[in-house]
Amino acid sequence: MKKITSILCLLFCLSQFGLGQEKIEVGKDLVLLKNGSRFVGTLLEYNHTSHVLLQTSFEDPIRFDIQMVDKVLQDIPKYSKPFEYNKMYYTIELGSPVNSEGRFGQEAAFTAIKQLNRWMGFGAGFSYVHYNDHYWRSERTERLPVYASYRAYLKEGKIAPFFQLNAGYAFNLHDDGYKDGSFIYPKVGFQFGADDIMFSFYLGAHFTKSDSELIEDPWGSWERNQTLRRSTFGVGVTF
């Protein structure tokens, strides 16, 4: 577990470095609305009691009632965010769980998330995970997790570090000694790209708990309750 924590800390530090290297373009104005929407352009009017008027890339200026406005920032760096808010996005991920002995598995996941704002994105998804094979015992550990998902962005920009938590229930696909059980999967990563298609790299940790099982053998019977733990890394595409 210490190894996982060290890797996650390293990833976060690298994300801060990447953001610090980003080229900036000074001279734009930013209007931030209370619903999380942001508009970049040239500020034409700013009346503290009535309205804000902003010239964007559209031909006509946009007028905002002051009750809608949270902040107005002038002469800021060129603004960029990972994607538009209040929109459903779909993510396909391919990863590889690895255990403490260095044995690799495979995972494929599909998640739909609606990002309401930078800190609040909610959705659901499912995945296929192949943990390992025990050929000498004729066992194959494959699970089908179904989960709810939460995502938050640590910063906005061309490179957007994020935290995601998937939690739900994992169904076992084979009668191999492991049973169905709860599933939790925290991860952190980078996302980059344009609004129509974005790419990501991530690191995380699988925790899948098996329900208790009564084991009977020639030496007696006993109850087994197991938890599968795997460090995981992978890539994803969001559209």
SERO-999639 format. One line per 5 residues: for each residue x, y, z of N, C-alpha, C. Coordinates in Angstrom, 3 decimals, always signed. Atoms other than C-alpha are relative to their C-alpha. Layout:
% SERO-999639
X/Y/Z/X/Y/Z/X/Y/Z; ...;
% end
This chain:
% SERO-999639
+0.821/-1.194/+0.000/+0.000/+0.000/+0.000/+0.864/+1.257/+0.000; -0.919/-1.130/+0.004/+2.978/+2.330/+0.689/+0.496/+0.290/-1.410; -0.464/-0.164/+1.379/+4.157/+1.714/-2.870/-1.046/+0.747/-0.831; +1.086/-0.668/+0.738/+0.751/+2.772/-4.254/-0.044/+1.475/+0.348; +0.049/-1.389/-0.443/+0.752/+5.970/-2.155/+1.137/+0.807/-0.597;
-1.161/-0.695/+0.564/+4.246/+6.903/-3.365/-0.195/+0.296/-1.473; +0.238/-0.194/+1.433/+3.255/+6.438/-7.004/-1.009/+1.111/-0.229; +1.034/-1.021/+0.161/+0.129/+8.597/-6.594/+0.555/+1.381/+0.310; -0.613/-1.288/-0.334/+2.132/+11.389/-4.921/+0.903/+0.483/-1.127; -0.876/-0.349/+1.112/+4.685/+11.311/-7.755/-0.799/+0.507/-1.182;
+0.848/-0.412/+1.117/+1.924/+11.565/-10.357/-0.525/+1.404/+0.211; +0.531/-1.335/-0.283/+0.432/+14.620/-8.644/+1.074/+1.064/-0.173; -1.095/-0.959/+0.135/+3.819/+16.388/-8.463/+0.341/+0.256/-1.454; -0.273/-0.163/+1.430/+4.423/+15.745/-12.149/-1.064/+0.832/-0.674; +1.082/-0.791/+0.593/+1.028/+17.229/-12.978/+0.209/+1.481/+0.254;
-0.249/-1.391/-0.307/+1.964/+20.464/-11.192/+1.130/+0.543/-0.871; -1.109/-0.424/+0.841/+5.234/+20.620/-13.137/-0.466/+0.237/-1.423; +0.493/-0.129/+1.366/+3.439/+20.065/-16.457/-0.812/+1.261/-0.190; +0.812/-1.197/+0.100/+0.999/+22.863/-15.743/+0.867/+1.252/+0.049; -0.863/-1.162/-0.124/+3.812/+25.202/-14.812/+0.749/+0.306/-1.280;
-0.717/-0.197/+1.250/+5.453/+24.731/-18.230/-0.880/+0.534/-1.123; +0.930/-0.391/+1.047/+2.355/+25.780/-20.131/+0.227/+1.449/-0.431; -0.138/-1.351/+0.513/+2.777/+28.864/-22.380/-1.290/+0.766/+0.225; +1.177/-0.807/-0.279/+0.441/+31.738/-21.563/-0.060/+1.184/-0.949; +0.226/-1.155/+0.849/-1.039/+34.591/-23.534/-0.783/+1.015/+0.816;
+0.604/-0.981/-0.881/-1.797/+37.713/-21.484/-0.857/+0.963/-0.805; +0.804/-1.031/+0.643/-4.519/+40.228/-22.300/-1.458/-0.337/-0.138; +1.398/+0.387/+0.086/-7.816/+38.332/-22.091/-0.711/+0.296/+1.312; +0.843/-0.190/-1.184/-10.687/+38.960/-19.687/-0.894/-1.216/+0.169; +0.782/+1.188/-0.321/-12.662/+36.226/-17.949/-1.207/+0.371/+0.838;
+1.223/-0.140/-0.792/-16.275/+36.264/-16.728/-0.383/-1.396/+0.487; +0.355/+1.271/-0.624/-17.041/+33.438/-14.302/-1.406/+0.126/+0.577; +1.377/-0.031/-0.488/-20.743/+32.724/-13.700/-0.167/-0.896/+1.219; +0.252/+0.759/-1.216/-22.230/+31.288/-10.501/-0.319/-1.459/-0.291; +0.299/+1.389/+0.346/-23.288/+28.119/-12.359/+1.227/-0.760/-0.493;
-1.235/+0.650/+0.400/-19.644/+27.370/-13.215/+0.435/+0.290/-1.426; -0.350/-0.322/+1.383/-19.711/+28.608/-16.830/+1.029/+1.131/-0.043; -1.045/-1.010/+0.154/-16.788/+30.726/-18.054/-0.005/+0.522/-1.428; -0.034/-0.633/+1.308/-16.533/+33.191/-20.931/+1.236/+0.889/-0.074; -1.245/-0.737/+0.192/-13.296/+34.687/-22.285/-0.154/+0.954/-1.165;
+0.064/-0.990/+1.070/-13.009/+37.843/-24.357/+0.574/+1.326/+0.460; -0.415/-1.356/-0.371/-12.597/+41.612/-24.048/-1.134/+0.672/+0.751; +1.019/-0.625/-0.834/-14.471/+43.387/-21.264/-0.325/+1.386/-0.537; +0.441/-1.291/+0.519/-16.515/+46.293/-22.646/-0.638/+0.865/+1.081; +0.654/-0.732/-1.084/-18.624/+47.281/-19.633/-0.039/-0.894/+1.245;
+0.095/+0.729/-1.266/-18.587/+46.301/-15.958/-0.678/+0.920/+1.013; +0.792/-0.770/-0.944/-21.375/+47.832/-13.879/-0.272/-0.878/+1.221; +0.080/+0.845/-1.195/-21.215/+46.495/-10.307/-1.427/-0.195/+0.495; +1.385/+0.102/-0.482/-24.951/+47.004/-9.810/-0.968/-0.572/-1.025; +0.983/+0.421/+1.016/-26.493/+45.918/-13.115/+0.485/-1.097/-0.932;
-0.339/+0.951/+1.056/-24.501/+44.020/-15.775/+1.492/+0.007/-0.320; -1.339/+0.097/+0.571/-21.286/+42.916/-17.447/-0.169/-0.221/-1.504; +0.062/+0.144/+1.459/-20.738/+43.251/-21.216/+1.360/-0.473/-0.500; -1.244/+0.628/+0.433/-18.131/+41.001/-22.840/-0.041/-0.281/-1.495; -0.140/+0.311/+1.428/-16.976/+40.835/-26.462/+0.778/-1.305/-0.145;
-0.640/+1.301/+0.204/-16.211/+37.189/-27.301/+0.287/-0.193/-1.480; -0.255/+0.286/+1.415/-15.451/+35.474/-30.593/-1.260/+0.145/-0.845; +1.232/-0.251/+0.732/-19.117/+35.955/-31.514/-0.042/+1.447/-0.487; +0.057/-1.339/+0.591/-20.033/+39.003/-33.585/-0.541/+1.025/+0.989; +0.609/-0.933/-0.948/-22.246/+40.602/-30.909/+0.504/-0.268/+1.408;
-0.408/+0.177/-1.390/-21.154/+41.203/-27.307/-1.069/-0.758/+0.795; +0.914/+0.730/-0.878/-22.720/+39.063/-24.547/-0.195/+0.811/+1.279; +0.333/-0.765/-1.208/-24.521/+40.797/-21.677/-0.425/-0.964/+1.106; +0.324/+0.840/-1.148/-24.674/+39.133/-18.239/-0.582/+0.875/+1.108; +0.527/-0.686/-1.176/-26.910/+40.292/-15.392/+0.959/-0.214/+1.158;
-0.981/+0.072/-1.064/-24.788/+41.017/-12.343/-0.337/-1.100/+1.003; +0.398/+1.078/-0.916/-26.820/+38.457/-10.305/+0.537/-1.357/-0.445; -0.515/+1.250/+0.536/-25.437/+35.706/-12.583/+1.510/-0.125/+0.174; -1.461/-0.051/+0.057/-21.784/+36.760/-12.205/+0.606/-0.293/+1.362; -0.744/+0.304/-1.220/-19.449/+35.251/-9.627/+1.279/+0.826/+0.072;
-1.254/-0.753/+0.028/-16.132/+36.830/-10.668/+0.229/+0.572/-1.394; -0.492/-0.569/+1.250/-14.663/+39.075/-13.352/+1.495/+0.214/+0.163; -1.454/-0.111/-0.054/-10.921/+38.740/-13.985/+0.486/+0.644/-1.286; -0.500/-0.725/+1.160/-9.136/+41.164/-16.289/+1.479/-0.265/-0.230; -1.395/+0.149/+0.401/-5.886/+40.797/-18.198/+0.592/-1.297/+0.533;
-0.416/+1.312/-0.500/-5.582/+37.078/-17.420/+0.731/-0.774/-1.084; -0.543/+0.896/+1.023/-3.625/+34.328/-19.166/-1.115/-0.608/-0.841; +0.981/+0.656/+0.864/-5.371/+32.614/-22.055/-0.626/-1.168/+0.748; +0.703/+0.987/-0.824/-8.020/+30.420/-20.444/-0.268/-1.278/-0.784; +0.276/+1.301/+0.611/-8.386/+26.744/-21.163/-0.511/-0.931/+1.077;
+0.502/+0.988/-0.943/-10.411/+24.028/-19.416/-0.167/-1.326/-0.712; -0.003/+1.308/+0.649/-10.665/+20.298/-20.033/-1.190/-0.233/-0.907; +1.162/+0.164/+0.867/-14.207/+20.375/-21.418/-1.158/+0.811/+0.537; +1.173/-0.756/-0.413/-17.605/+22.009/-21.235/-0.727/-0.710/+1.132; +0.765/+0.562/-1.104/-19.707/+21.519/-18.127/-1.452/-0.243/-0.414;
+1.409/+0.348/+0.240/-23.267/+20.197/-17.912/-0.175/-0.737/-1.324; +0.044/+0.794/+1.214/-22.576/+17.752/-20.699/+0.418/-1.434/+0.330; -0.341/+1.406/-0.252/-22.500/+13.952/-20.711/+1.202/-0.402/-0.850; -1.183/+0.498/+0.688/-19.139/+12.441/-21.606/+0.153/-1.502/+0.236; -0.163/+1.452/-0.054/-18.213/+8.817/-22.292/+1.487/-0.329/-0.077;
-1.418/+0.335/-0.097/-14.863/+7.254/-21.401/+0.201/-1.503/-0.160; -0.430/+1.390/+0.154/-13.283/+3.998/-22.558/+1.427/-0.095/+0.514; -1.318/+0.140/-0.601/-10.289/+2.810/-20.547/+0.522/-1.425/-0.137; -0.693/+1.279/+0.020/-7.774/-0.004/-20.909/+1.120/+0.061/+1.018; -1.006/-0.034/-1.052/-5.604/-0.895/-17.933/+0.571/-1.360/+0.294;
-0.657/+1.251/-0.361/-3.439/-3.513/-16.327/+0.197/-0.057/+1.517; -0.239/+0.212/-1.430/-3.834/-4.561/-12.674/+1.233/-0.877/+0.203; -1.199/+0.788/-0.285/-0.623/-5.908/-11.151/+0.049/-0.292/+1.498; -0.043/+0.352/-1.415/-0.209/-7.788/-7.879/+1.413/+0.166/+0.557; -1.285/-0.208/-0.667/+2.659/-7.714/-5.378/+1.090/-0.906/-0.545;
-0.972/+0.918/+0.580/+4.340/-10.614/-7.195/+0.377/+0.381/-1.433; -0.317/-0.457/+1.343/+4.476/-8.656/-10.467/-0.768/-0.680/-1.106; +0.816/+0.644/+1.021/+1.778/-10.620/-12.272/-1.047/+0.982/-0.516; +0.867/-0.993/+0.622/-0.198/-8.498/-14.726/-1.329/-0.620/-0.425; +1.305/+0.388/+0.511/-3.887/-8.707/-15.574/-0.463/+1.003/-1.037;
+0.562/-0.915/+0.993/-6.185/-6.823/-17.933/-1.345/+0.535/+0.500; +1.313/-0.566/-0.286/-9.134/-4.485/-17.518/-0.445/+0.871/-1.165; +0.610/-0.880/+0.989/-11.493/-2.706/-19.925/-1.259/+0.569/+0.641; +1.105/-0.648/-0.695/-14.030/-0.153/-18.667/-0.693/+1.008/-0.901; +0.785/-1.031/+0.678/-16.816/+2.034/-20.026/-0.758/+0.778/+1.068;
+0.613/-0.847/-1.014/-18.010/+4.991/-17.926/-0.648/+1.205/-0.657; +0.685/-1.217/+0.431/-20.541/+7.764/-18.570/-0.084/+0.938/+1.196; -0.031/-0.972/-1.097/-20.070/+10.893/-16.433/-0.504/+1.351/-0.504; +0.395/-1.382/+0.264/-21.837/+14.252/-16.417/+0.736/+0.896/+0.981; -0.796/-0.883/-0.839/-19.414/+16.891/-15.125/-0.773/+1.292/+0.219;
+0.813/-1.179/-0.306/-21.543/+19.537/-13.404/+0.863/+1.247/+0.151; -0.986/-1.069/-0.120/-18.553/+21.695/-12.480/+1.356/-0.658/+0.247; -1.358/+0.548/-0.139/-14.862/+21.296/-11.757/+0.078/-1.085/+1.069; -0.125/+0.907/-1.130/-15.400/+19.457/-8.460/-1.060/-1.083/+0.042; +1.125/+0.932/-0.103/-18.592/+17.522/-9.164/-0.348/-0.606/-1.353;
+0.395/+0.776/+1.167/-18.958/+14.891/-11.858/-0.511/-1.355/+0.454; +0.618/+1.249/-0.453/-21.270/+11.906/-11.393/-0.439/-0.836/-1.194; +0.408/+0.874/+1.086/-22.005/+8.872/-13.527/-0.023/-1.449/+0.449; +0.032/+1.438/-0.268/-21.984/+5.102/-13.796/+0.717/-0.722/-1.121; -0.681/+0.761/+1.029/-20.243/+2.358/-15.697/+0.134/-1.462/+0.375;
-0.277/+1.412/-0.253/-19.120/-1.236/-15.921/+1.356/-0.338/-0.602; -1.310/+0.379/+0.520/-15.875/-3.055/-16.604/+0.158/-1.515/+0.028; -0.417/+1.404/-0.021/-14.294/-6.426/-17.268/+1.415/-0.015/+0.543; -1.329/+0.099/-0.599/-11.280/-7.397/-15.133/+0.418/-1.461/+0.054; -0.616/+1.332/-0.084/-9.080/-10.460/-15.547/+1.210/+0.132/+0.914;
-1.068/-0.140/-0.979/-6.903/-10.739/-12.465/+1.128/-1.001/-0.212; -1.062/+0.996/+0.144/-5.027/-14.033/-12.868/-0.615/-1.376/-0.274; +0.383/+1.394/+0.215/-5.172/-17.722/-13.746/+0.797/-0.899/+0.952; -0.686/+1.063/-0.745/-4.335/-20.715/-11.550/-0.203/-1.297/-0.794; +0.183/+1.138/+0.903/-3.796/-23.385/-14.163/+0.007/-1.338/+0.741;
-0.088/+1.282/-0.706/-2.850/-26.093/-11.709/-1.237/-0.275/+0.836; +1.256/+0.180/-0.720/-6.128/-25.497/-9.825/-1.215/+0.164/-0.910; +1.077/-0.205/+0.988/-8.180/-24.937/-13.009/-0.901/+1.177/+0.398; +0.745/-1.189/-0.409/-9.192/-21.479/-11.760/+0.360/+1.175/-0.896; -0.193/-1.200/+0.799/-9.636/-18.276/-13.747/-0.757/+1.139/+0.686;
+0.623/-1.072/-0.765/-10.306/-15.057/-11.796/-0.375/+1.156/-0.924; +0.539/-1.064/+0.842/-12.481/-12.773/-13.925/-1.219/+0.600/+0.703; +1.109/-0.649/-0.684/-14.892/-10.190/-12.576/-0.625/+1.064/-0.901; +0.749/-1.018/+0.739/-17.543/-7.852/-13.967/-0.536/+1.027/+1.002; +0.477/-1.033/-0.921/-17.781/-4.731/-11.729/-1.021/+0.928/-0.676;
+0.982/-1.014/+0.381/-20.816/-2.452/-12.050/+0.054/+1.063/+1.083; -0.346/-0.990/-1.004/-20.269/+0.881/-10.330/-0.605/+1.378/-0.287; +0.245/-1.433/+0.087/-21.234/+4.488/-9.644/+1.356/+0.694/-0.008; -1.287/-0.655/+0.184/-18.521/+7.028/-10.441/-0.073/+1.473/+0.390; -0.147/-1.424/-0.348/-17.363/+10.407/-9.084/+1.336/+0.480/-0.545;
-1.250/-0.549/+0.526/-14.764/+12.647/-10.759/+0.116/+1.474/+0.364; -0.297/-1.398/-0.302/-13.128/+15.936/-9.713/+1.324/+0.368/-0.661; -1.230/-0.493/+0.611/-10.473/+18.050/-11.461/+0.761/+0.867/+0.998; -0.820/-0.745/-0.945/-7.600/+19.374/-9.334/+0.348/+1.373/-0.547; -0.237/-1.271/+0.681/-6.870/+22.116/-11.879/-0.608/-0.083/-1.391;
+0.456/-0.046/+1.378/-8.167/+23.252/-15.238/+1.143/+0.484/-0.876; -1.048/-0.413/+0.913/-5.968/+23.735/-18.267/+0.184/-1.007/-1.112; -0.271/+0.915/+1.102/-4.486/+22.022/-21.275/+0.348/-1.394/+0.519; -0.234/+1.265/-0.697/-3.269/+19.335/-18.884/-0.775/+0.074/+1.304; +0.900/-0.082/-1.149/-5.945/+18.620/-16.271/+0.166/-1.232/+0.882;
-0.067/+1.140/-0.916/-5.070/+16.356/-13.313/-1.356/-0.253/+0.647; +1.314/+0.325/-0.534/-8.098/+14.524/-11.920/+0.083/-1.121/+1.030; +0.205/+1.102/-0.929/-9.279/+12.223/-9.147/-1.344/-0.641/-0.345; +1.243/+0.718/+0.286/-11.910/+9.539/-9.790/-0.174/-1.146/+0.983; +0.315/+1.102/-0.904/-13.641/+7.074/-7.510/-1.156/-0.803/-0.583;
+1.043/+0.933/+0.428/-15.590/+4.055/-8.795/-0.319/-0.931/+1.164; +0.392/+0.876/-1.106/-17.582/+2.057/-6.253/-1.295/-0.708/-0.361; +1.201/+0.760/+0.323/-20.116/-0.715/-6.692/+0.120/-1.449/+0.407; +0.052/+1.435/-0.291/-20.449/-4.496/-6.901/+0.623/-0.764/-1.157; -0.700/+0.780/+1.017/-18.290/-7.029/-8.753/-0.569/-1.418/-0.050;
+0.537/+1.348/+0.205/-19.832/-10.190/-10.188/+1.119/-0.900/-0.506; -1.011/+0.963/+0.431/-17.589/-13.231/-10.530/-0.509/-0.785/-1.212; +0.415/+0.662/+1.235/-17.672/-14.836/-13.975/+0.275/-1.490/+0.004; -0.315/+1.427/-0.068/-16.344/-18.252/-12.901/-0.130/-0.471/+1.445; +0.095/+0.602/-1.330/-16.930/-20.574/-9.964/+1.383/-0.520/+0.389;
-1.398/+0.343/-0.229/-13.267/-20.501/-8.928/+0.426/+0.168/+1.450; -0.352/-0.205/-1.401/-13.437/-20.043/-5.163/-0.219/+1.424/+0.460; +0.345/-1.375/-0.321/-13.908/-16.272/-5.320/-1.491/+0.202/-0.255; +1.424/-0.260/+0.137/-17.462/-14.979/-4.893/-0.244/+1.459/-0.370; +0.375/-1.381/+0.250/-19.338/-11.827/-5.870/+0.254/+0.831/+1.257;
-0.242/-0.854/-1.157/-18.555/-8.856/-3.623/+0.135/+1.458/-0.371; -0.087/-1.444/+0.205/-18.175/-5.114/-3.197/+1.291/+0.370/-0.729; -1.091/-0.435/+0.872/-15.827/-3.147/-5.436/+0.241/+1.493/+0.223; -0.349/-1.412/-0.114/-13.972/+0.158/-4.899/+1.319/+0.233/-0.735; -1.115/-0.222/+0.908/-11.450/+1.747/-7.241/+0.330/+1.496/-0.063;
-0.458/-1.393/+0.105/-9.807/+5.154/-6.508/+1.160/+0.103/-0.985; -1.118/-0.202/+0.920/-7.448/+6.597/-9.119/+0.216/+1.482/-0.255; -0.353/-1.355/+0.392/-5.664/+9.779/-10.186/+0.677/-0.069/-1.361; -0.618/+0.005/+1.319/-4.418/+10.834/-13.600/+0.023/+1.369/-0.633; -0.013/-1.201/+0.831/-3.931/+13.440/-16.328/-1.035/-0.157/-1.111;
+0.825/-0.008/+1.210/-6.400/+14.399/-19.033/+0.449/+1.157/-0.875; -0.397/-1.056/+0.922/-5.468/+16.383/-22.124/-0.679/-0.235/-1.338; +0.640/+0.089/+1.303/-6.923/+17.156/-25.531/-1.076/+1.052/-0.166; +1.070/-0.943/+0.302/-9.782/+19.086/-27.116/-1.327/-0.523/+0.526; +1.291/+0.347/-0.567/-13.424/+19.068/-26.077/-0.641/-1.205/-0.686;
+0.660/+1.087/+0.718/-14.499/+16.603/-28.783/+0.646/-1.359/+0.274; -0.668/+1.259/-0.352/-11.873/+13.966/-27.873/+1.193/+0.317/+0.903; -1.051/-0.230/-0.987/-9.556/+13.801/-24.846/+0.627/-1.338/+0.377; -0.733/+1.198/-0.371/-6.937/+11.310/-23.659/+0.461/+0.122/+1.449; -0.409/-0.030/-1.396/-5.837/+10.330/-20.175/+0.937/-1.156/+0.320;
-0.822/+1.029/-0.630/-3.254/+8.370/-18.205/-0.367/-0.030/+1.471; +0.429/+0.059/-1.394/-4.058/+7.110/-14.729/+0.725/-1.112/+0.760; -0.469/+1.010/-0.942/-2.844/+5.150/-11.703/-1.077/-0.174/+1.062; +1.035/+0.241/-0.991/-5.165/+3.515/-9.210/+0.229/-1.280/+0.767; -0.096/+1.213/-0.814/-5.849/+0.631/-6.866/-1.359/-0.688/+0.042;
+1.210/+0.831/-0.064/-8.457/-2.155/-7.155/-0.137/-0.612/+1.397; +0.335/+0.750/-1.206/-10.135/-3.459/-4.015/-1.332/-0.696/-0.258; +1.237/+0.742/+0.227/-12.706/-6.209/-4.628/-0.138/-1.060/+1.079; +0.210/+0.873/-1.144/-14.139/-8.083/-1.685/-0.924/-1.147/-0.387; +0.836/+1.173/+0.235/-15.509/-11.611/-1.936/-0.883/-0.255/+1.215;
+0.850/+0.418/-1.112/-18.479/-12.679/+0.133/+0.587/-1.258/+0.637; -0.545/+1.155/-0.699/-17.669/-15.315/+2.736/-0.466/-1.300/-0.646; +0.266/+1.283/+0.653/-17.541/-18.885/+1.499/+0.392/-1.138/+0.946; -0.290/+1.159/-0.846/-17.682/-22.182/+3.376/+0.834/-0.998/-0.797; -0.915/+0.932/+0.653/-14.724/-24.388/+2.405/-0.021/-1.328/+0.756;
-0.016/+1.330/-0.610/-14.921/-28.124/+3.027/+1.094/-0.837/-0.650; -1.044/+0.881/+0.494/-11.979/-30.482/+2.700/+0.123/-1.184/+0.964; -0.108/+1.191/-0.873/-10.872/-33.820/+4.233/+0.398/+0.310/+1.434; -0.454/-0.343/-1.345/-9.440/-31.960/+7.233/-1.028/+0.825/+0.784; +1.034/-0.756/-0.687/-12.686/-30.151/+8.112/-0.576/+1.089/-0.887;
+0.601/-1.106/+0.750/-14.567/-27.034/+7.054/+0.352/+1.319/+0.677; -0.326/-1.313/-0.528/-13.781/-23.324/+7.448/-0.553/+1.063/-0.954; +0.579/-1.095/+0.771/-15.060/-19.946/+6.247/+1.108/+0.889/-0.540; -1.009/-0.839/+0.644/-13.042/-17.881/+3.764/-0.637/+1.313/-0.455; +0.464/-1.317/+0.423/-13.508/-14.145/+3.221/+1.197/+0.739/-0.588;
-1.190/-0.474/+0.678/-11.116/-12.695/+0.662/-0.190/+1.382/-0.607; -0.001/-1.293/+0.688/-10.210/-9.301/-0.765/+1.133/+0.003/-1.012; -1.005/-0.121/+1.044/-8.390/-8.877/-4.067/+0.491/+1.446/-0.035; -0.604/-1.335/+0.043/-5.977/-5.915/-4.140/+0.982/+0.043/-1.155; -0.904/-0.135/+1.149/-4.229/-4.709/-7.270/+0.327/+1.463/-0.270;
-0.381/-1.281/+0.573/-2.228/-1.639/-8.256/-0.333/-0.016/-1.485; +0.483/-0.020/+1.376/-3.461/-0.490/-11.671/+0.495/+1.252/-0.709; -0.320/-1.152/+0.848/-2.242/+1.770/-14.470/-0.651/-0.222/-1.363; +0.652/+0.159/+1.289/-3.838/+2.489/-17.832/-0.158/+1.309/-0.744; +0.253/-1.156/+0.868/-4.944/+4.866/-20.569/-1.487/+0.040/-0.313;
+1.416/-0.144/+0.319/-8.324/+6.234/-21.580/-0.218/+1.028/-1.094; +0.432/-0.990/+0.978/-10.158/+8.202/-24.252/-1.413/+0.426/+0.359; +1.295/-0.564/-0.351/-13.113/+10.506/-23.550/-0.556/+0.771/-1.187; +0.620/-0.686/+1.143/-15.576/+11.781/-26.152/-1.431/+0.398/+0.351;
% end
